[in-house]
């Protein structure tokens, strides 16, 4: 088997390894022209004392507040931040990081390879946009990263006279208001969005009570919690921009209203539908649209709903509503799977973010899906209350006057960033040449044959002493692979949504000699995989991708875990003819035909690899279309509410 693996180890050059030469002609020349100016100011600042640097920074702030264009201040500002970083946190920005900072400042998304130092790069545009005094926000993917990044960069900002705050969940209104009043505020999109909605509700309440300015003066300090916490939406820099602005774009942030009797009756409907949905047969009682993933009862199905016994609690519920409950229960039983889309923690359904492999704490599916899953799993059904306020993640970021972003994987979604957010994607050159090798794809007829080949490759690479990172699409697949490795006697660690508490520890160890790590997805992990010189000499980290994801970006996030900062590394993509990618991309009929081809084939079917990539692109286009439709409906909804004299964020229909 070793011979077979060696024969298939031909590799192609990583298409992102020569980023500098590819992108210089795509808008980087003007940024590169600024580097000598920054260096001249930097040489001047090196001779100044700390107090003089702070004084110079205050002078820049005065010029910005006086109306001088920020673009004119850029060379001085970037040089100040670079020198402050060298003095305070012993980090001097590389030239490519200065270029990344200019990309973000100019209202674009900087695509920077994993490990290129996005956290440090972010200080450049954040400082420059904080100078006018309107506040600059940095949105990260979770509270941990927001707090960590703010604490690391705090000495740099403070040397330049900038205040820094962090907005986290479970904070009081006073603490939030203080964080937002700082020059620079770190937080998550979720917290920024909910604070906007709470402020909106509070402002309406104050208006309805007729308080206004007079009421605020009369209340003095006793009612400080009854004041908005946010300032206007001036500038926001989005970390992991593709994850936040695309993967979470359709996620609605909702503040619920108080539940009533109708909601309690709905719980009984959810439980009844979950219990009875198994009696409905596809094609006989309902039609299933595989493209839209929607369920519609046939006439026979509706007749069955009428005949099925119902508890007396459901007597006031109309037949049309009962049809909806049954259709939703069927959809949930088909499309939402335990250990793939969600897990159960302490009796609660917790969503698994398919883009990052993390548990999406506090998030719920809308449209009754979450409650239908709770009923299916026979746990407490949380009451689906009405909406007091609502905004989507997409709509929230469009509100900012200035917007920028950074991520390791954005170019494949550049059209969407341009269309939805008016953001260009510019690939930033790497500090060192990428040495990552992409080994040839391997396609197998069945999933079992694929797993067998993966185990063979793991065994061989493991025998060489190289560390291996294996990416799986779901928790279920990661645990299946873990059992196969256990049967082979190969020591390994598993990193998925069940092991979040020790994830940084697991990732930090993943680069050790002979380490084997199985992970769901590696986006936004926030911890580098460090390699010793011994491991680099052996060839670095080897990454195995066991299946294509719905988006090429997610695959690239996993690939980017090796070959960081000029380290050597290698990657292999595995596929099988019964993978979900083909079913989702081409539909069930063609997928069955392809699966049949795989069952009857002997050996590898590597010539089918392009078919998988085409399926992936079809899925990406469909998701892009869904998000465009959402944006259109959101625009129409807001327009309708404004024409009616209503608030589009507070008067949204349930």
QUIPE-V341535 format. One record per backbone hydrogen bond with DSSP energy under -1.0 kcal/mol. NH is the residue of the N-H (numbers start at 0). CO is the residue of the C=O. If there is no record, write none. Layout:
BEGIN
((NH | CO) (NH | CO))
END
This chain:
BEGIN
((4 | 0) (5 | 1) (6 | 2) (7 | 3) (8 | 5) (11 | 437) (16 | 13) (21 | 17) (22 | 18) (23 | 19) (25 | 22) (31 | 27) (32 | 28) (33 | 30) (34 | 31) (37 | 33) (38 | 34) (39 | 35) (40 | 36) (41 | 37) (42 | 38) (43 | 39) (44 | 40) (45 | 41) (47 | 44) (52 | 48) (53 | 49) (54 | 50) (55 | 51) (56 | 52) (57 | 53) (58 | 54) (59 | 55) (60 | 56) (61 | 57) (62 | 58) (63 | 59) (64 | 60) (65 | 61) (66 | 63) (67 | 62) (76 | 72) (77 | 73) (78 | 74) (79 | 75) (80 | 76) (81 | 77) (82 | 78) (83 | 79) (84 | 80) (85 | 81) (86 | 82) (87 | 83) (88 | 84) (90 | 84) (97 | 93) (98 | 94) (99 | 95) (100 | 96) (101 | 97) (102 | 98) (103 | 99) (104 | 100) (105 | 101) (106 | 103) (107 | 102) (108 | 423) (109 | 404) (110 | 425) (111 | 406) (115 | 112) (120 | 116) (121 | 117) (122 | 119) (123 | 120) (125 | 121) (126 | 122) (127 | 123) (128 | 124) (129 | 125) (132 | 129) (135 | 182) (136 | 234) (137 | 184) (138 | 236) (139 | 186) (145 | 141) (146 | 142) (147 | 143) (148 | 144) (149 | 145) (150 | 146) (151 | 147) (152 | 148) (153 | 149) (156 | 152) (157 | 153) (158 | 154) (160 | 157) (161 | 156) (164 | 183) (166 | 185) (175 | 171) (176 | 172) (177 | 173) (178 | 174) (179 | 175) (180 | 176) (183 | 162) (184 | 135) (185 | 164) (186 | 137) (191 | 187) (192 | 188) (193 | 189) (194 | 190) (195 | 191) (196 | 192) (197 | 193) (198 | 194) (199 | 195) (200 | 196) (201 | 197) (202 | 198) (203 | 199) (204 | 200) (205 | 201) (206 | 202) (207 | 203) (208 | 204) (209 | 206) (210 | 205) (214 | 210) (215 | 211) (216 | 212) (217 | 213) (218 | 214) (221 | 218) (223 | 220) (225 | 222) (233 | 231) (235 | 401) (236 | 136) (237 | 403) (238 | 138) (240 | 405) (243 | 239) (244 | 240) (245 | 241) (246 | 241) (247 | 242) (250 | 247) (252 | 390) (254 | 388) (256 | 385) (263 | 259) (264 | 260) (265 | 261) (266 | 262) (268 | 264) (269 | 265) (270 | 266) (271 | 267) (272 | 268) (273 | 269) (274 | 270) (275 | 271) (276 | 272) (278 | 275) (279 | 276) (282 | 285) (284 | 280) (285 | 280) (286 | 295) (288 | 293) (292 | 288) (293 | 288) (295 | 286) (297 | 284) (301 | 297) (302 | 298) (303 | 299) (304 | 300) (305 | 301) (306 | 302) (307 | 303) (313 | 310) (314 | 311) (316 | 313) (321 | 317) (322 | 318) (323 | 319) (324 | 320) (325 | 321) (326 | 322) (327 | 323) (328 | 324) (329 | 325) (330 | 326) (331 | 327) (332 | 328) (333 | 329) (334 | 330) (335 | 331) (338 | 341) (339 | 336) (340 | 336) (341 | 336) (342 | 349) (344 | 347) (347 | 344) (349 | 342) (351 | 340) (352 | 357) (356 | 352) (359 | 350) (360 | 358) (362 | 359) (368 | 365) (371 | 367) (372 | 368) (373 | 369) (374 | 370) (375 | 371) (376 | 372) (377 | 374) (378 | 373) (384 | 382) (387 | 254) (388 | 254) (389 | 648) (390 | 252) (392 | 250) (393 | 248) (395 | 391) (396 | 392) (397 | 393) (399 | 396) (400 | 232) (401 | 233) (403 | 235) (404 | 107) (405 | 237) (406 | 109) (412 | 409) (413 | 410) (416 | 412) (417 | 413) (418 | 414) (419 | 415) (420 | 416) (422 | 416) (425 | 108) (427 | 110) (436 | 568) (437 | 11) (438 | 570) (439 | 9) (441 | 572) (443 | 574) (449 | 445) (450 | 446) (451 | 447) (452 | 448) (453 | 449) (454 | 450) (455 | 451) (456 | 452) (457 | 453) (458 | 454) (459 | 455) (460 | 456) (461 | 457) (462 | 458) (464 | 461) (465 | 460) (467 | 514) (468 | 541) (469 | 516) (470 | 543) (471 | 518) (474 | 338) (475 | 338) (477 | 473) (478 | 474) (479 | 475) (480 | 476) (481 | 477) (482 | 478) (483 | 479) (484 | 480) (485 | 481) (486 | 482) (487 | 483) (489 | 484) (492 | 515) (494 | 517) (498 | 495) (502 | 499) (505 | 501) (506 | 502) (507 | 503) (508 | 504) (511 | 508) (513 | 464) (514 | 511) (516 | 467) (517 | 492) (518 | 469) (519 | 494) (524 | 521) (535 | 531) (536 | 532) (537 | 533) (539 | 534) (541 | 466) (542 | 569) (543 | 468) (544 | 571) (545 | 470) (554 | 550) (555 | 551) (556 | 552) (557 | 553) (558 | 554) (559 | 555) (560 | 557) (561 | 558) (566 | 563) (569 | 540) (570 | 436) (571 | 542) (573 | 544) (574 | 441) (576 | 443) (578 | 575) (582 | 578) (583 | 579) (584 | 580) (585 | 581) (586 | 582) (590 | 586) (591 | 587) (592 | 588) (593 | 589) (594 | 590) (595 | 591) (596 | 592) (597 | 593) (598 | 594) (599 | 595) (604 | 442) (607 | 604) (608 | 605) (610 | 607) (611 | 607) (612 | 608) (613 | 609) (614 | 610) (615 | 611) (616 | 612) (617 | 613) (618 | 614) (619 | 615) (620 | 616) (621 | 617) (622 | 618) (623 | 619) (624 | 620) (625 | 621) (626 | 622) (627 | 623) (628 | 624) (629 | 625) (630 | 626) (631 | 627) (632 | 628) (633 | 629) (634 | 630) (635 | 631) (636 | 632) (637 | 633) (638 | 634) (639 | 635) (640 | 636) (641 | 637) (642 | 638) (643 | 639) (644 | 641) (645 | 640) (650 | 646))
END
